Amino acid sequence: MFNVTKMTILTGAALFAVSVTSSAKSHDRYVEIVNDSHLAIVSFYASNIGSDSWQADVLGTAMLPPGKHLRINLDDGSSYCRFDLKTRFIDGTSVVRHDGDICSVTQYTLTDGSARP
């Protein structure tokens, strides 16, 4: 669940921590993607849980370099708050977060190693 403030995900050979910060706004679907890893993010997908496939890559042809952040609107017009999120890094590894509540978070942070306090 997205109300957990810190968690660690092991994917392939890479270990990434994902932290989420709560928001007071109940239906704001803007989320700041923060890349605190040492790898560039090359793709970011967000699909509501009612969808059978990943939607278009939010980054398009752009990349999110290490140390950078990007505020994106994940509102797809479906009125859903629960989304699956997939992040793909330049080395080919991916992090998938299932059933996250994007209406109650403001930030989604990806880091190397374990979660930060």
N, C-alpha and C positions, 0 to 999 in steps of 0.2 A: 504494500500500500504506500502511497505517496506521503502519508502523514508521518512516516518514519523519517527522522531527520538525517540519518546517515546509513549507508549500506555499502557493501563491497560486492563486486561482481567479478568472477573469474571467467574470462573468455579466451579460449585458445591459449596462447603463450603469454598473453598480456593480462595484467590485473589492473582493473580500474575501479575507483571508488566513485559512487554517485551520491551526491547530497542534494537535498531538497529543502527549500526554505518556504514556510507557509505564508499565505497571503490572507488578508482580511476580506478581500473582494471575493464574492461567491461565484461570479460568472465572468470574470476577466480571463480571457484565454491567451493573454500575452505571457510568454515565458522567456526568461533570459537564459540562453545556453552559454555556459562558461567552460572554456577549454583550459583547464589547469593541468592537462597532461603534457607530456613531452612530444606528442604526435599531433599532426594536423588532422582535423576532422574533415573528411571529404564528402560525406553524405549524412543527412539527417532526415529521417522519415517519421511522420506522426500520422497514425491512422486511428480513427475512433473504433471502439471495440465492436461496433456493429458492422464494420467493414471486413470483407474476406481477403483483402490484399493490402499491401503497403501503398499509400498514396504517393504523389510525386515527391521527389527529393526537395526539401525546403531550401537547401543551399544552391540548387541548380548547378551551375558550372563553377561556383565559388568554393573556397575552402575556408575553414576557421582555424587559423594558426594557433599554436600553443600560446597561452597567455592572453588570448583575445576572447571577447564575448560578443554575442549577438542577441538582440531582443526580437522575437518573432511572434506573430499572431497565429495561433494554431486553430482559430475558429474556422471550421469547414462548413458552417451553415447547418449542421445536423442537430444542433443544440446538445450534443454529447459533451460531457465533461471528462469521461474516462477514455483514455487513449493508450495505445501501445506506441512506444518510442524506440526507434532503432538508430544507433549512431555507428557509422563506419569510419575507421581510421585509415590513414595513408598506408599503413603496413598490412592492411587487409583484415585486421581483427574488427569485431563488432561487439557492441553492447546492446542488448535488447531489454527494455523495461516494459513489462506487461501491466495493463490495467491501472495506469497512473491517473490521478485526478488533477487535470491541468487547470481546473477552475479554482483550486485551493493552493496553488504554488506560484511563486514568482521566479524561482531560479532552479535550474537543473545543471549541476556542476559535475564534470568528469575530470578525474585526477588519476595519476599513476599510484600504484601501491594501495595501501590501506586508507580507510576513511580518516579524515582529519577531525580533531576534537572541535 
